[in-house]
């Protein structure tokens, strides 16, 4: 029962507020990051620990984990070659973390009520203990102008997860 929220500027996709609430087998954590230009104010509460507050600086192109997905959707993936990588930066666990996006080609997959769709297959790698394995954290975006996230698979310390599109409307 994890909840991730991101509030972004619709023009430049820069995050203004990011919230994360996790509850994994009794381990709970709440995070709130407020972005003001290159400064982030964070408030974190972990189970049985006092709330902590921190202020830190980030680079101009740093995203939170959710707004990063929106940023990736603005990239012209049709020009990527298989194996090509793009370096990005995210805020996670109160620090900046380098992320590598790797284009793995196209694949046709089931995309809920959209039917079978040709998709861009991307691997996300990050220097964090939160994601495990090489090329085990994958995103499939429809290979059209919308780049709808059709499927996400990830490997984390407590196991694996999958998010699959079941229905979409207004597309």
Buried (B, 14 or more C-beta within 10 A) or exposed (E): EEEEEBBBEEEEBBBBEBBBBBEEEEEBBBBBBBBEEEEBEBBBBBEEEEEEEEEBEBEEEBBBBBBBBBBBBEBEBEEBEEEEEBEBBBBBEEEBBEBEBBBBEBBEBEBBEBEEBBBBBBBBBBEBEEBBEEEBBBBBBBBBEEBBBBBBBBBBEEEEEEEBBEEBEEE
